[in-house]
Amino acid sequence: MYAQMVKTDADRVRSLDEMSPEERAFQERVDRGEKIEPKEWMPEGYRKTLIRQIGQHAHSEIVGQLPEGNWITRAPTLERKAILLAKVQDEAGHGLYLYCAAETLGVSRDELIELLHAGKMKYSSIFNYPTLNWADIGAVGWLVDGAAIMNQVPLQRTSFGPYSRAMIRICKEESFHQRQGYDIMMKMAKGTPAQKAMAQDALNRFWYPALMMFGPSDKDSVHSAQSMAWKIKINTNDELRQKFVDQTVPQAQYLGLSIPDPDLKWNEEKGGYDYSEPDWSEFFEVIAGNGPCNRERMNARVKAWEDGRWFREALVAHAEKRATARIAAE
């Protein structure tokens, strides 16, 4: 998931009897599957939780351009360059859709970006890992975008209308991203022994960070219950992680690659794979800003923001000049 550890202000899910009439009517609408629109009444906790989740999701799409954009000029063929360029452009568009959705909740894009740069909002932990070679671009598309799709398809049914509708196009484009990544891995796995070894190494390094994308284990994810009651979040972290493992293992087998988990095995009783948990201490270190590329990613984003300040100011000045001229003409 591109939004991890999104906190709500509620310490527990309240029953309908404990709610005010407005809250009860709101929850009943959510329970019926109705969409909540921006100008309609909503609990303040719902609004704040959505801002945190959508904002973190948007930041993840924007920061997520960095590890792949680094490889556009170094892609092995012109076709691969064009495909990767299109993918990175898509990620920029996803961020813009999501910032727009967040703005309908009364927060500006500038405010969200300032919170990110101040370290008060996060982006997905996965983007703090380096892309060391071309096989890593395949692993990112296959595993990272595959994990994102696993979460984002259900979010098309999320209760907040603008978020739900944004996810429809995003999911279609993410499906293309996942397929291009898997295609790269297929080419590498069926190439020379050295290329197959590169593909296996990329899988080894990205497997557990991809599992971490869904957030901590349900027993440690204390804020999920309220988000699920509001249908901001549709599935639990462990449900999504299990589904991702069950889908991805056969894909790896088809490629002739090995999942780097000696304890991985099929469990007939549950109809899914048993697998090893990620190292959650690593996850929390990365979330805290101590991952391999945290500082590099944030420095790049802050620099881009500062370098573009003159252009934003010019746009505002031009808009003000046109408004003044229009008023004078009237």
C-alpha positions in Angstrom: 0.0 0.0 0.0 1.2 3.5 -0.7 -0.2 4.7 2.6 1.1 3.0 5.7 0.4 3.5 9.4 -2.3 6.1 8.8 -3.5 7.1 12.3 -7.1 8.0 13.2 -8.0 10.2 16.2 -10.3 7.5 17.6 -9.0 5.0 20.1 -11.8 2.6 19.4 -14.8 2.1 17.1 -17.9 3.4 18.8 -21.3 1.7 18.5 -24.3 3.5 16.8 -25.8 4.1 20.3 -22.7 6.0 21.3 -22.9 8.4 18.3 -24.6 11.7 17.9 -27.6 11.8 15.5 -25.3 13.2 12.7 -22.6 10.6 13.3 -25.2 7.8 13.3 -26.8 9.0 10.0 -23.3 9.3 8.5 -22.3 5.8 9.6 -25.5 4.3 8.3 -24.8 5.9 4.9 -21.4 4.4 4.8 -22.7 1.0 5.9 -25.2 1.1 3.0 -22.3 1.7 0.6 -23.2 5.3 -0.3 -20.4 7.6 -1.4 -19.6 10.6 0.8 -19.1 13.8 -1.2 -16.9 16.8 -0.2 -19.7 19.3 0.6 -21.7 16.8 2.7 -21.4 16.5 6.5 -18.7 14.2 7.8 -17.0 13.6 11.2 -13.9 15.6 11.7 -12.0 12.4 12.4 -13.1 11.0 9.0 -11.9 14.1 7.2 -8.5 14.2 9.0 -8.0 10.5 8.4 -8.7 10.9 4.7 -6.3 13.8 4.4 -3.6 11.7 6.0 -4.2 8.7 3.8 -4.8 10.5 0.5 -1.9 12.9 1.2 0.5 10.0 2.0 -0.7 8.2 -1.1 -0.1 11.3 -3.3 3.4 11.9 -1.8 4.2 8.2 -2.5 3.3 8.6 -6.2 5.4 11.7 -6.6 8.5 10.4 -4.6 8.0 7.1 -6.4 9.1 8.7 -9.7 12.7 9.1 -8.3 14.0 5.5 -8.3 12.6 4.9 -11.8 13.3 8.3 -13.4 16.9 7.7 -12.6 16.9 4.9 -15.2 15.0 6.5 -18.1 18.2 7.6 -19.9 19.9 4.3 -19.1 17.2 1.9 -20.3 18.6 -0.8 -22.6 16.5 0.1 -25.7 14.6 3.0 -27.1 11.4 1.1 -26.6 12.2 0.5 -23.0 13.0 4.2 -22.6 9.6 5.2 -24.0 7.8 2.7 -21.8 9.5 3.8 -18.6 9.1 7.5 -19.5 5.3 6.9 -19.9 5.2 5.1 -16.6 7.0 7.9 -14.7 4.6 10.4 -16.3 1.7 8.3 -15.1 3.0 8.4 -11.6 3.1 12.2 -11.7 -0.5 12.2 -12.9 -1.6 9.9 -10.1 -0.1 12.3 -7.6 -2.0 15.2 -9.1 -5.3 13.3 -9.1 -4.8 12.5 -5.4 -3.7 16.0 -4.4 -6.9 17.2 -6.1 -9.0 14.7 -4.1 -7.3 15.9 -0.9 -8.0 19.5 -1.8 -11.8 18.8 -1.7 -11.3 18.1 2.0 -10.2 21.7 2.7 -6.4 21.3 2.6 -4.2 22.9 -0.1 -1.6 21.1 -2.1 1.0 23.5 -0.8 0.1 22.6 2.8 0.5 18.9 2.1 3.8 19.4 0.4 5.0 21.6 3.3 4.0 18.8 5.7 6.0 16.3 3.7 9.1 18.5 3.6 8.8 19.1 7.3 8.7 15.4 8.0 5.2 15.6 9.4 3.7 13.5 6.5 5.2 10.3 5.1 5.4 8.4 1.8 5.6 4.7 1.3 8.7 3.0 2.8 9.4 1.1 -0.4 10.7 4.2 -2.2 13.6 4.5 0.3 15.4 1.5 -1.4 17.8 2.1 -4.3 17.4 0.8 -7.8 20.9 -0.5 -8.5 20.5 -1.9 -12.0 18.0 -2.5 -14.8 16.6 -5.6 -13.2 15.5 -3.5 -10.2 13.2 -1.6 -12.5 11.6 -4.9 -13.4 11.3 -5.8 -9.7 9.7 -2.4 -8.9 7.1 -2.8 -11.6 6.3 -6.4 -10.8 6.5 -6.4 -7.0 5.9 -2.8 -5.9 3.2 -1.9 -8.4 1.8 -5.4 -7.9 1.5 -4.7 -4.2 0.0 -1.3 -4.9 -2.7 -2.8 -7.2 -3.5 -5.3 -4.5 -4.5 -2.5 -2.2 -5.8 0.0 -4.7 -8.4 -2.1 -6.5 -10.5 -2.4 -3.3 -10.0 1.4 -2.8 -12.3 1.9 -5.8 -15.0 1.0 -3.4 -13.8 3.4 -0.6 -16.5 5.6 0.9 -15.2 9.0 -0.1 -16.3 9.8 -3.7 -13.4 11.8 -5.1 -10.9 9.2 -3.8 -12.9 6.3 -5.1 -13.2 7.8 -8.5 -9.5 8.7 -8.8 -8.6 5.1 -8.1 -10.5 3.9 -11.2 -8.0 5.4 -13.6 -5.0 4.9 -11.3 -5.7 1.2 -11.1 -5.9 0.8 -14.9 -2.6 2.5 -15.3 -1.0 0.6 -12.4 -1.9 -2.6 -14.2 0.1 -1.5 -17.1 3.0 -0.7 -14.8 2.9 -4.1 -13.2 2.9 -5.8 -16.6 5.8 -3.9 -17.9 7.8 -4.8 -14.8 7.0 -8.5 -15.1 7.9 -8.3 -18.8 11.3 -7.0 -17.9 11.8 -9.8 -15.3 10.7 -12.3 -17.9 13.3 -11.1 -20.4 16.0 -11.1 -17.8 15.1 -14.6 -16.4 15.1 -16.1 -19.9 18.3 -14.3 -20.9 21.9 -15.1 -20.1 22.9 -16.7 -16.8 24.2 -13.3 -15.7 20.9 -11.6 -16.6 18.9 -14.3 -14.7 21.2 -13.8 -11.7 20.5 -10.1 -11.8 16.7 -10.8 -11.8 17.1 -13.1 -8.9 19.2 -10.6 -7.0 16.5 -7.9 -7.5 13.8 -10.2 -6.3 15.9 -11.1 -3.2 16.3 -7.4 -2.3 12.8 -6.2 -3.1 10.7 -9.1 -1.7 10.5 -8.2 1.9 10.3 -4.4 1.4 7.3 -5.2 -0.9 5.7 -7.2 1.9 6.2 -4.2 4.2 4.2 -2.0 1.8 1.0 -3.3 3.4 1.9 -1.9 6.8 2.5 -3.7 10.1 0.8 -7.0 11.1 -2.9 -6.6 12.0 -2.1 -7.2 15.7 0.2 -4.1 15.7 -2.0 -2.0 13.4 -4.2 -0.3 16.0 -5.8 2.3 13.8 -7.2 0.0 11.1 -10.5 -0.8 12.8 -11.9 2.8 12.6 -10.7 3.3 9.0 -12.4 0.0 8.0 -15.6 1.0 9.8 -15.6 4.2 7.8 -14.7 2.2 4.6 -11.7 4.4 4.1 -9.7 1.2 4.2 -11.4 -1.9 2.8 -9.1 -4.8 3.8 -6.7 -5.5 6.6 -3.0 -5.4 6.2 -2.6 -9.1 6.6 -5.4 -10.0 4.2 -3.8 -7.9 1.5 -0.3 -9.3 2.2 -1.5 -12.9 2.1 -3.3 -12.2 -1.2 -0.1 -10.7 -2.6 2.0 -13.6 -1.6 -0.5 -16.1 -3.1 -0.6 -14.3 -6.4 3.2 -13.6 -6.7 4.7 -17.0 -5.8 3.3 -18.7 -9.0 4.5 -15.8 -11.1 8.0 -16.3 -9.7 7.8 -20.0 -10.3 6.9 -19.3 -13.9 10.0 -17.1 -14.3 12.2 -19.8 -12.8 13.1 -17.5 -9.9 13.0 -18.4 -6.2 11.2 -16.4 -3.5 13.9 -15.6 -0.9 12.0 -17.3 2.0 13.1 -20.8 3.1 10.0 -21.2 5.2 7.6 -20.5 2.2 5.2 -23.5 1.7 1.7 -24.2 0.6 -0.9 -24.6 3.3 -3.7 -26.7 2.0 -5.9 -26.0 5.0 -6.0 -22.3 4.5 -5.6 -22.4 0.8 -2.6 -20.1 0.7 1.1 -19.9 1.4 2.7 -19.8 4.8 5.5 -17.3 4.6 8.1 -15.5 6.9 7.2 -12.1 8.3 9.4 -9.2 7.2 11.9 -7.7 9.7 9.6 -5.1 11.2 12.4 -3.4 13.0 13.8 -2.5 9.5 10.4 -1.2 8.5 10.1 1.1 11.5 13.7 2.4 10.9 12.8 3.2 7.3 9.6 4.9 8.3 11.5 6.9 10.9 13.8 8.3 8.2 16.7 5.9 8.5 16.4 3.9 5.3 19.0 3.6 2.6 17.7 6.5 0.6 15.5 8.6 2.9 17.7 11.6 2.9 18.4 11.4 -0.8 14.7 11.2 -1.6 13.7 14.1 0.6 16.6 16.3 -0.6 15.6 15.7 -4.2 12.0 16.7 -3.5 12.9 19.8 -1.5 15.3 20.9 -4.2 12.7 20.4 -6.9 10.2 22.4 -4.9 12.7 25.3 -4.3 13.9 25.3 -7.9 10.3 25.6 -9.1 9.4 28.5 -6.8 10.1 31.2 -9.4 7.7 29.5 -11.8 4.9 29.2 -9.2 5.3 32.8 -8.3 5.3 33.9 -12.0 2.0 32.0 -12.5 0.4 33.7 -9.5 1.7 37.1 -10.7 0.3 36.5 -14.2 -3.1 35.4 -12.8 -3.3 38.5 -10.6 -2.3 40.7 -13.6 -5.1 39.2 -15.7 -7.6 39.6 -12.9 -6.7 43.3 -12.5 -7.0 43.9 -16.2 -10.4 42.2 -16.3 -11.7 44.3 -13.4 -10.4 47.5 -15.1 -12.1 46.6 -18.4 -15.4 46.0 -16.6 
